[in-house]
Amino acid sequence: MHQIVFSDQSMVEIRKLNSIELLALIDQLSALANEMFKGAPKDLPKIRRGRTAFYRVKIGTLRVYLALKDKSVLYCHYIIPQHTLTDFIFRSNLPISDEQMIEQHSSFWKYVDSLKKK
């Protein structure tokens, strides 16, 4: 049996999806997980950042960055909308911190704006 585990950043993006998009995402990730646990697919782009090797998967308008953990866990590190600066920076292996990923999220700027009003 295998598990798919989502990071906090991934959960933020998942919450934005409607029911149909969410079901499609989970369906495709489950199918991919079955393939990956049989052996790493050779047709998936692999990106190395630091010591972690990520697999980049295109699902609809999202780019999902995954890593295999142990033999039964597929960890979804990031879900990033396509054609964004964050996606470009990540796949180009340019330095980016979790703080910068958070800044790209629209709710971060809404929060900052709300602080100005107080």
N, C-alpha and C positions, 0 to 999 in steps of 0.2 A: 504494500500500500504506500502511496506517496502523498505528500502534502504540498500545497502551494501557499507560501507565506508572503504577506504584503508588508512593506515598510510603511511608516507613517505618511511619507510623501505620496506613495502609491494610493493609499486609502483616501487622501484628499482628492486625487484625480478621479478615483472610482465613485466617490460621492456625487460628482458632477454629472455622471452618466445617467441617461434614462434607463428604464427597465430593459428595453430591447438591446441597447448598446452593452449594458452590463452582462446580459445573458450571452451575447456574442463573444464578449471578451473572455468570460469564464469558460465557455465552450472551447474556444481556440487555445486558451492556456492549458486546459485539461488535456486536450489532444496532444499539444506540444510536450507536456510533461510526460505523457506515456511514451512518446518517441525518445525524449531525452534520457529517460531512465533505462531504455534499452541500449543506448549508446549515443554519444553527442552527435547531433546531425551535422554533417559537413557543409550544408548549404546555408547555415545561419552565420551572419557576420559576427565575428568575435572581436571584442574591444578589451584591451587591457588597460586598467587604470590602477596604478600602484601595484599591489599584489593580487588584486581581484580581476578575474577574467569574466566579462559580461557577454552575454549573448543578446544581440539586438533583434527584436522581432517587431515587424510592422503589423498592427492590428487596426484596420480602419484608418482613422486619422491620428492614431496614437502610436508612439514608439515606446516599446516596453523593454527595459533592460533587466535581464535575469541572470542569476548565477546558481549553479548547483551547489548545494550544501549537503554534506554527507552523501548517502546513497538514496535517501528518500525525501529530500526537501528541495523544492525549487523555490528560491527566494527572489521575489520581485522587488528589486531595489528602487527603480524609478519608472513611472509612467509619465511621459512627456508628450504634449501635443506636437504634431509634425510642423515643420517650417517655423520653429521658434528659435530664438537666440540660445536658449538653454540647451535644446537638442543639438544645435550646431557645436556649441562649446563642449558638450559631453562627448559627442562622437569624434570630435577633432582632437580629443585628449588634451584640451587646454585646461589649465587649473581652474577649478570651481569648487566652492565650499557649499556645505548644506545651507549656510546662511544666504548665499547668493541664490540658491534654488528657491528658498522661501520668498525672497524678494521678488522673484518673477511671478509669484502667485498674486492674483488680483486682490484677494482678501487681505493680504499684508498691507497694501497701499490704502485700502479702506480703513483698516485699523489705524494706520498712521494719521490719516485725515481726521478720524474721529478724535484722536488725541489733541489735534490742533483746535477743535471746536470747544474743548473743555476749558 
